[in-house]
Amino acid sequence: MAAGTNSLELVVLGLLKEQDMHGYELKKRMTESLGLIMHVSWGSLYPALARLEARGAVKAVEARPAISSIPMTGSLGGERAVFRSNGEGIRGSRNKKVYGITDIGSTLFYQILNDESEIDEKGFAVRLAFANHMDREKRLKMLKDRRDLILERVRSSRRNFEKKRFALEPYVELVLEHFRSTNSSDLAWIEELIRNEEAAMASPDKESLVSQEIQENL
């Protein structure tokens, strides 16, 4: 299964673990809470829900009165996907499907969450967003693996920058300097998360890997 598909299904299952929702609510929650991490279209959300339902990971739990019209996506394929989703979004008085997670879905959620094979930017960000569901040891390992990856990027960037510094166009140097700065900031950020996580593991009464100071500024 594609890495992007895993990330999308992780988000769907993670949000449904919080509460039952219909497709429109899921899309809204994704946009509000994870919009900066990943963009989810109607044309990808409803097929994902259909796949999860076919696997027994989600199920229809109740029916609610439908809104008067389907959301306009600007994509014919996306709007067709809405209509194909077992009647959800159909204009008129039909009920819309409300999805809930099953035991199979909960198991799948933890399998995807703890899968170490996906280490791209979006995959890491999505896992971190649901990291409160991970064991502390696995969460710390994920953070340290990410730190090692960023650290290697910092070292590689420094080597390449210094080696080619005097042979590059000025704007190429600006781009490389930007990446160096971004990697350095990411490294400082991940080190802070690791310190907070290690402090939480050392103090049984401390539950969050995010420091109180950071939480107050959110």
ChimeraX attribute file (.defattr): number of C-alpha atoms within 10 A of each C-alpha:
attribute: neighborCount
match mode: 1-to-1
recipient: residues
	/A:1	5
	/A:2	7
	/A:3	13
	/A:4	14
	/A:5	13
	/A:6	19
	/A:7	21
	/A:8	21
	/A:9	21
	/A:10	23
	/A:11	23
	/A:12	26
	/A:13	27
	/A:14	22
	/A:15	18
	/A:16	20
	/A:17	16
	/A:18	10
	/A:19	11
	/A:20	18
	/A:21	22
	/A:22	20
	/A:23	21
	/A:24	20
	/A:25	12
	/A:26	19
	/A:27	19
	/A:28	13
	/A:29	16
	/A:30	20
	/A:31	16
	/A:32	10
	/A:33	11
	/A:34	16
	/A:35	13
	/A:36	11
	/A:37	16
	/A:38	18
	/A:39	12
	/A:40	15
	/A:41	14
	/A:42	21
	/A:43	17
	/A:44	15
	/A:45	21
	/A:46	24
	/A:47	16
	/A:48	17
	/A:49	21
	/A:50	17
	/A:51	14
	/A:52	20
	/A:53	18
	/A:54	11
	/A:55	13
	/A:56	14
	/A:57	22
	/A:58	25
	/A:59	20
	/A:60	16
	/A:61	14
	/A:62	14
	/A:63	13
	/A:64	11
	/A:65	11
	/A:66	17
	/A:67	17
	/A:68	12
	/A:69	11
	/A:70	16
	/A:71	13
	/A:72	11
	/A:73	14
	/A:74	8
	/A:75	12
	/A:76	11
	/A:77	12
	/A:78	20
	/A:79	19
	/A:80	14
	/A:81	19
	/A:82	25
	/A:83	15
	/A:84	15
	/A:85	17
	/A:86	13
	/A:87	13
	/A:88	22
	/A:89	25
	/A:90	19
	/A:91	14
	/A:92	12
	/A:93	11
	/A:94	16
	/A:95	17
	/A:96	22
	/A:97	22
	/A:98	20
	/A:99	23
	/A:100	22
	/A:101	27
	/A:102	19
	/A:103	11
	/A:104	13
	/A:105	25
	/A:106	16
	/A:107	14
	/A:108	18
	/A:109	23
	/A:110	15
	/A:111	12
	/A:112	17
	/A:113	26
	/A:114	18
	/A:115	13
	/A:116	14
	/A:117	9
	/A:118	18
	/A:119	16
	/A:120	11
	/A:121	10
	/A:122	16
	/A:123	23
	/A:124	19
	/A:125	17
	/A:126	20
	/A:127	24
	/A:128	16
	/A:129	15
	/A:130	14
	/A:131	19
	/A:132	13
	/A:133	15
	/A:134	16
	/A:135	11
	/A:136	18
	/A:137	12
	/A:138	14
	/A:139	21
	/A:140	21
	/A:141	14
	/A:142	21
	/A:143	19
	/A:144	16
	/A:145	14
	/A:146	20
	/A:147	20
	/A:148	13
	/A:149	13
	/A:150	20
	/A:151	16
	/A:152	13
	/A:153	17
	/A:154	20
	/A:155	14
	/A:156	13
	/A:157	17
	/A:158	15
	/A:159	12
	/A:160	12
	/A:161	16
	/A:162	10
	/A:163	10
	/A:164	10
	/A:165	14
	/A:166	10
	/A:167	9
	/A:168	12
	/A:169	9
	/A:170	10
	/A:171	9
	/A:172	12
	/A:173	16
	/A:174	12
	/A:175	11
	/A:176	17
	/A:177	15
	/A:178	12
	/A:179	16
	/A:180	19
	/A:181	13
	/A:182	14
	/A:183	19
	/A:184	16
	/A:185	13
	/A:186	17
	/A:187	20
	/A:188	14
	/A:189	12
	/A:190	17
	/A:191	16
	/A:192	15
	/A:193	19
	/A:194	21
	/A:195	15
	/A:196	19
	/A:197	23
	/A:198	15
	/A:199	16
	/A:200	18
	/A:201	17
	/A:202	10
	/A:203	10
	/A:204	8
	/A:205	8
	/A:206	13
	/A:207	13
	/A:208	15
	/A:209	21
	/A:210	15
	/A:211	16
	/A:212	10
	/A:213	8
	/A:214	8
	/A:215	9
	/A:216	7
	/A:217	6
	/A:218	5
